[in-house]
């Protein structure tokens, strides 16, 4: 069987999928990055290798995406390294060809992608602020003592509405404390929080965009029933949650890798599952040669420098050949 | 005598002019360093927090020049270069802004009022105060201005052939003359990159967006590459005059590019805190819907991370490239 591997290294989760030549997903793994992107990719690859022992296969192509796409791409020997927008849109269109709007909320960023006839025609991403993303919900679940898995379900049991200020995480938090003191229940507070997050998302990312159904909601936060319900209330129609909602980026990377290999006819650059054993050492340092003080990232493989990036002048990046 | 030129704001548009002018008048020019993280931080530290990023950067360049032992720092007051249009108030008050922000700069400020009808700024009355400061006669100043204007026009002509400001500046300097250069390399798509020269051409603010786009096989058109008359025509058709010289130019350029079928999309680069951009940005956004042109705004401040910017540009370029491929496939089918 020919398989294609997709890897999405995000700030919060690292996802690995394997797909056959008919775009069927035969393996998926969603793990927390925990600040160690390389370790989580290696872990994902090991699990995949274990799983694949049940079949005969050849790896035909590998794609990476997410904020750690460059690093992961070097580790595994990726054929394509793609941005998250293209990866997510590619996967969604594959499963839901009629989609018009993709709502994606991940660990530390959120995006909205507008699709027409299977093509991306517009998109927006949140900027520096992480209000209204998965990390924010994580933090609040901890504060309220409600496990994140139960968060959304609890919101659905709320009897009353309570309005929480959702513009900024810091203010949302103080507002929640105040509303708790007024005597609102945890369920009501959580529902208010879901509404606030969705309101903030639509106002910031959807501003000035023509939002049209069908809507597909994906990313880790799509597991949260409370947020789904809040989106349905706000948009006034049903929201589709794809089967593989939390690994869509990785699936997109796999599909893009397949497209690339098919068009170019190239052999994959995949280093093999042995990559998980390789002694990769990424380290970063602040270059002191000029006033820019660039943070340079350097990756070593068995003591040899294989990649450097992050410098404005290109002096370090260009020092690596081959 | 050594005169410092801050490598900021309209330096990016008028450098060839000022270089020629001052050199003819027997003055040594000292240019501040290329904008760096440290230089920006110096500027941010002394400037009022509410003001826009380009002014903070400008102040950083002045501080940089103070350490270079210059006799004067040239801070022109740009009021207007065409009738009925003005510069943003921060340009009109630039010498005072510097004086009240930076200690020890007052005695070094060399300023002139730019207020006339020529974009080249070369009416000699504009530069009259230089006679006293530099000990030159009005006759010498007039002669130098005439030559400087010619140099600047040559620079502008190079821009209009499709060269970036950096390339055009190099072509204007003696050593580059006659070398074979071409502005039209192969490309998959063409994008308009709109924004003030001090945002687009400052490597810190724009994070070298033009170079990044060239690397992705994208041809880039900026407002100063377009013919002024056509930009002006576009603007005259609009019911609203924005009153700001460069804001009008950018808006006119946006309309010109949106009407052009060879342009695949537009990117607007704006610095956080820019008043005029908050209006013109929205106008361009609304027009882009009308013309069905992909449009993206990139807003930068002193904290902007490069990876975020790169993701956006990559996604935007990808979106357009993939649309083109699918269109071509449909045509073939």
Interface residues (C-beta under 8 A of the other chain):
Chain A: X67 X82 X83 X84 X85 X86 X118 X119 X120 X121 X122 X123 X125 X127 X128 X208 X290 X291 X292 X293 X294 X310 X312
Chain B: X33 X36 X37 X38 X39 X203 X207 X208 X285 X294 X299 X303 X304 X305 X306 X307 X308 X311 X312 X314 X315 X316 X318 X319 X322 X323 X326
